[in-house]
Amino acid sequence: MLPISLRADIEPVFNTEEMEETTGNAEIDQTN
């Protein structure tokens, strides 16, 4: 397990990337 201090820094980055990918896919679907 990662130290809590590292998890706090890393996890938001992963969450942001996932949200951006989901938003991008949604925009493509709406265009089609």
N, C-alpha and C positions, 0 to 999 in steps of 0.2 A: 504493500500500500504506500501511496505517496504521503508525505507530511501534509497536514491540513493546509499549511501556508502555500504549498505548491499547488494543491488541488484548487484552491481559491483562485489562483492566477490562471491555471490551465483550463479548467472546465468552462468558464464563460467563453473562451475562444472557440472551443469545440461547438458549444451551443450556438454561437453566432454563425459559424460556418454552416451548420446544419440548417439554420433558419434561412440563410441567404440562398442555399441550394433549393430549399422547398419553395421559396418565393419565386425564384427563377423558373422552376418547373411550372408553377401555377400560372405565371405570366405567359409562358409558351402555350400552355393548354388553352388559355382564354383566347389567344390570338388565333389558334387553329379553329 
